[in-house]
Amino acid sequence: MHTTKSESKDEEDINFQPTTSSQVYGAYKGTKETVLYTEETIPQRKKRTCFSCPPQGIVNNIMTSGVIYFMILCILWLLSGPEVLPGGNLFRLVIIFYSARLGGTLLKLIRIPTVPPLPPLLGVLLAGFIIRNIPSISKHVRVPSKWSSTLRSSALTIILIRAGLGLDPQALRQMKTGCFRLSFGPCIVEACTAAVVSHFVMDFPWQWGFLLGFVLGAVSPAVVVPSMLHLQEAGYGIEKGIPTLLIAASSMDDVVAITGFNTVLNLIFSKGSILNNVLSTLWDVFVGVLVGTVFGLFVQYFPSEDQTRVQKLILNAWNIFEPLLFGLVGSEISISSLERNSIGTCVITLCLAVFVRILSTFVLMCFAGFNFKEKIFIALSWMPKATVQAVLGPLALETARLTAPHLEPYSKDVMTVAFLAILITAPNGALLISILGPRMLSRRSNPSAVRLHLPGLRATNVIAASQLMSQ
């Protein structure tokens, strides 16, 4: 009896403890787990003005970033000398980088009521496109093709690593069949559709048709991965592992597209036999799988679980490479080289290929344990194109310029379709994911509160995080 009264008194003291901004105790009904909502839970509503002294907010951010970039530029000047000065290759990259970041920032500022924000990569792409098509600027900003190709390949590697770090192995094992379908099926179906349509609509040879098909067949991790991670953090679709499924399948989908592209590219530009080209491609795939397995075993133990900055490091690296990647892709498109007839046929080919991809994705997700709304969401989420198109599209053009100039018109059309695919599907895909995700996917919980588990305390009152956020 004495013990019961003592516990009851302790609980009563906790119940009547004053609520402050520093700490609030609460517990969930039916459990003995107590949750401490720290002051991080309650938003700080300190008024900040852009033109205060010292400056704060966006003005402070711009000034800080400007000083950091200026210091980096000075260090590069000490190391490379004239390459950083006007006319040098590093100077051109710096101009593209700053312009791309500015384009992405300006697009973030565009807010349309009841519509999610547009993806910044669209602004980055348009910035590079504008630089190329202003004659007074474009003649001073020309990056060598070797530099451009190396940067695009590095960007693709970083985004695939980021996608791998976001996987949930346990959920992936449970949906390996659906992941296999989603990785191979839509990519191959879209590649074949694009090959047939481009052959009859754009007068492409069959080999160039399949080359174009594998350029289009890849989904963009740059759009899918951040969107799925955002939905996963908000709790949407995690009961059936939909974000994990799409993140994992996006990496595999890109591997299939890149493998098919390299095979067809070797068939077009190589003078050897078809068998040797196919065997060479398979050997490259085998070596890639072997190296990936070795590094996968390494990162399973290094870094250890207490090292939490690995994923942040990859994210910061992608923040640097993303403006360069899409800025360089945009700078490859010249309005003067585009023909009206070619733009129309490119759009027709792209639209038909994407439509067949969406339809095939919906069909392949049947009998996979998803309801009708979830299948619609997965099919539409499998539409965005950006990263791989930004890497592979210019690669065909560069190869044609170096080895077979007479094939350059086909490679320019491939580049044009890749550019239009990014321009059309990336923003629309991101918007559809943002709009349809909360409406078509079930939500497990709201992980907005910061929770510290204190097993030694008890409390009977329940204080919701939403109530704290509203105070």
N, C-alpha and C positions, 0 to 999 in steps of 0.2 A: 504493500500500500504506500509506504514511504517513497519507494522508487517511482511508482506511478505518478504520485503527486509532484515529485521533483521533475520528471520528464514533462509533465503537463505544464508546470510553471515555466520550464525552459522554453517550451513551445510558445507559451503565451507571451513571453518576453520577446521572442523573435517576431511574433505576429504584430506586436505593437511597437516594434522598432521603427523610428521615423525614417521615411523615405528620403534619401539624399542623392545627390548626383554622383557621389563617390562609390557607393555600393548599395545594392538592393538584393535581398534574399528572396528566393521563391522556389517552389517545388511543383512537380506535376502530380495530379491526382492518381492515386493507386500505386505510387512508387515511393521509395524512401530516398530517392536521389534529389539532392538539393542543387539548385543552380544559382550561381552568383553572376548577376548581370553587372558588369563593370561599367565605368564611366565611358568606355568605348562604345557602349550600346547607345548612349544618348548623344545625338548629334550636337556639335558645338555651333551655336547660332551667333557667332561673333560677326558683326557687320564688317565687311571689307570693301573698300572702295578702290577702284583701279588707279585713281590719281592721288592717292594719299602719299604722305611722306614719312618714312620711306615707302616706295611703291609696293603694292601687294597684288595678289591675284594674277591675272593673265599678263599684266605689265611686268611684274616681278619675274614670272616664268620666262617671258621673252628675253628680258635683260640677262637673266642667269644663263639661259641656253646660249645666247649670243656670245657671252664672255667665254663660256666653255668651248664653243666651236672655234672662237678666235684663237684660244690657246692651243687647241689641237692643230689649227692651221699653221701657227707659228712653229710648232714642233715638226710638222711635216716639211715646212720650208727649210728648217735646219737640217733635216735628213735628206731631202731630195733636191733642194735648190730650185732651179727654174721650173720644175714640173708643177709646182704649186702656183706659180705666177701666171698671169693671163697668157693663153696660148699653150700651156702645159696640160698634160692629160689629167693630172690630179685636180687642176683648177676646173677643168670641164666637169669632172665628176662632182666636185663640190657645188658647182652651179646647178647641176641636175638634182643633187641631193637636197639643197636648200629649196629649190623650186618645187620639188615633189612634196617635201614636208609642208611647205606653205599651201600647196593645193589641197593636201589632206586636211590641214587645219581649217582652211576656209570652208571645206565641205562639211566639217563637223559643226560649224556655226549655223548651217542651214537647218532650220527647224520647221517642219510642216505639221500642223495640228493633226492629232490622231494617227500620225504616220511615224514609224520608227526612223531613227537617223540613218542617212545613207552611209554605206561603207566608205571609209577614208581612202581606200585604194582606188576608188573611182576618180577622186580628185587628184591623186598621185599620177594616175594614167593620163588624165587630161592635161596635167602640167607638162609632162614630157611631150605630149602631142602638140601643145601650143609652142613650146620651145622650138620644135622641129619646123613648124610652119610659119615662123616669123623670120624672114630672110636675114634681117640685121643681127639676129641672135644665133640662128642655126649655123651660120658659117664660122662662128667662134666656138661653138659647143658641139664638137664631133669627137666621140669617144672611139678609140680603135676597136675593131671587131673582136680582137683577142681578149681585151680587157672586158668588154661587154659580155662575151660568152662565159668567161670565168666567173664573173659576178653573178650571172643568172644561174649557173650551175651551183654555186655556193649557196645562193638563196634557196634553191630547191632542196638541197641537203638539210639546211637548217629547219625548214618548215616540216620536213618529213621526220626529223628528230623530235621536233616539238610535238608532232602528232603521236609519235610512239610514247613519249613521256606522259601523255594524257590518257593512256589506255587503262582499262580495268581488266586484268588477266582473268579473274574469276568469272566475271560476266561474259568475257570473250569466249571462254571455254563452253559456256552454256549456249552460245549462239553461233558456233563455228559454221554450221550449215548455212545460216542466213548470211553470215559474213562472206562466205565463199560465193554464194549467189550474187550478192551485191557487188563484189569486187570484180568478177569476171563477166557476168552476164550483160549488164547495161553498157559497159565499155565496148565489148565485142559487137553487140548489136548496133550501137551507134556508129562504130567504125565501118561496119558493112553498109549501113544505110547511107552514110556520108559518101562512101565510095561509089555506090550505085547512083545516087542523086548527082554528085559532081561529074560523073562520067557522062550522063545524059544532059545535064543542065549547063555545066561549065566546060564541057568538052575536054575533061581531064582524061589522060591515060589511066588504065586501071591501077598501075603502081602508084601514081600520084594521088589517085582517089583514096587508096587505102592509107597513104601517108597522111593525107588530110584527115581521114577518119580517126586515126590514132592520136592526132593532135587534138581533135575535138573530143575524143572519148574519155579524157581524163577529167575527173571532178577536181575542184580547187580546194586543197587543204587550207589555203589562206582565208577562204570564206567559211568553209564548213567547220573547221576545227575551232576557231574562236566562237562561232555561233553556238556550236554544240556544248562547248565548255560553259558558256553563259547559261544555257538552258539547264545543264547539269548542276551548276552551282545554285540555280533557283529551284531545283527539285523536279523539273519537268521531264517525264519520260524515263526516269531512272529505275522505276519498278520493273520495266521490261528491258532495260539497258539500251534504249534507243540511241542516246548520245554516244555511248561507247561503241555500239555497232557501226554508226556512221563514221566515227573518227577512225576506227580500225580499218573499215572498208575503204575509206578515202586514201589511206596509204597504199593498200594493196591495189586499188584501182589505178593509182598513178604508176605503180610498178608494171602493171599489165600494159598500160598505154605507152610508157617509155620503152618497154621491151619491144612491143609491136612497131613503134616508130623507128627504133634503131635497126630492126630487121629490114623494114621496107626501105629505109634510107640507104642501107648497105646494098640492097638489091638495085637501087636506082643509080647510085654513083660508083659502085664497085665494078671492076672489070673481070673479077673472078667468077667462078661458077656459083650457081644458086646454092648448091649443097655446102660449099665452103662458107658462104655467107651465113647460112642458117646455123652451121656448126659453130662458127665464130660467135654468133649472138648467144647461143646456148652456153658456150664456155664463159662468156662475160656474165651471164646470169648465175652460173654455178659459182664463179669466183665471188660475185657480190653476196650471194647467200652465205658462203663460207666465211667471208670477212665479217658480215653482219652477225653471224652466230657467235664468232669469237668475241667481238666487241659486246654483244649482248650478254654473254657469260661474264665478261669483265664488269660491266655496269650493274650486274645483279648484286655484286658485293662492294663495288667501289663507284661512287661514294657510299658510305654507310647510311643507315636510316636517319642518323642524327644530323646529317649534312642536308640542309634544306634549300641551298642557294643554286642548285644545278639547274632546275627548271627556270628560275629567274634569269640565270645567265643566258640560256637559250632564247628566252623572250627578249632580252635586251639586244642580243645579236640580231634577232629578226627585226626589231625596230630600226636597226641601221640598214639592213639589207632590203627591207621591203620598199622604201622609197627609191633605192637604186634600181631594183628589179623592174618595177612598174614604170618608173620614169624612163628607163632605157627602152622598154617596149614601146611606150608612147612616142618616143623620139625616133623610132624606126618607121613610122607611118607618115608619109608625105601626101598632102592633098593633091599636089600636082601630078603625082604618079597614079592616082586612082582614076578609074574610068566609071562613068555612071552605069554602064551596062554590067561591069564586073561587080559593082556594089550590089546591084539588084540580085544577080545570080548568087552572090555570096550569102546574102541575107536569106534567100529561099533555101539554099542548101543547109544553112545553120538552123533555121526554124524547123525544117522537116526532120533533121537529125535529132534535135533536142526533143521534139514531140515524140518520136519513136523511143527515145531513151526513157522519157517519163512513163510512157505506156508500158514498156518492157520491165521497168523497175517495179511498177505496181503489180504486174502479173507475177514476177519472181518472188514478191513478198507474200503472195497468197500461200496459205497453209503453213505460215511461219509463226503463227501464234499472235498476230497483230489484228486489231479490229480495223474497220473500214477507214476511220479517221486517221489512224496511225499509218496505214498504208498510203493514204493520200499525202500525208506529211512527209514520209520517207521518199516518195516518188518526186515530190516537188523540191525537197532538200537536196536531191541528187542532181540538180540542174546547174549550179554555179560553176563557172570556169574562169580561171585566172592564172594560177601559178604555173602549171605545166605548159599552158598555152604561151605564157610569157617566155618560157625557156625554149620550148621546141619550135615555136613559130619562126623566130629569127634564125634558128640553127639551120633550117633548110635553105633559107636565103643566103646565109654565109657560105654554106657548102657549095651551093650553085655558083656563087661568085668566084670561088677559088678553083673549082674543078671543072665546071661545065656551064659557062656563061650562056649558052643557048637554052638552058633550062631555067634561066632566071625568071621569065614571065610566070611559069607555074609556081615557083617559090614565092613570088610576090603575091599571087592570089592566096596561097596558103597563109602568108603573113597577114593579109587583109582579113581573111576569115577568122584567124586567131584573135586579131585586134577587135573585130566586131563581136566575137564570142565573149570576150572579157567585158566589153562596153555594155552589152545587152544582158547577159546572164548573171554577171557578178552582183550588180546592185539589185536586180529583181529577185535573185535567189536569196540574198541577204534579207531583203524586206519580207519575202514570203516566210522565211524561217522565223523572223522576229514576230510576225503577225500571227502565223498559224501555230507556232509552238505552244504558247499559253492557251490556245483555244482547242487544240486537237489532242494534246498530250495530258495525261493525268499527272497530278502533282502530289508528291509524297509528303513533303514538309516545307516549312519556311525557315531556311538556315540564315536568317538575317541577324539573329541575336548572337552576341559574343558570350559563350558559356564556359565557365570554369567549374568543373565538377568537384564538389566538396562532400565526400561520403560521410564525414563525421557529423554533419549537421542535419537537422530535420526541420521541417516547417510544414504547416498545413495550409497556409494561404498561397494562392496561385496568382502570380503577377505576370501577366502576358507581356511579351516583348513589344507587341504592337501598341499596348497602352503606354509603355515607357517612351516609345518613339513619338507618340502623339503629344506628350506633355511638353 
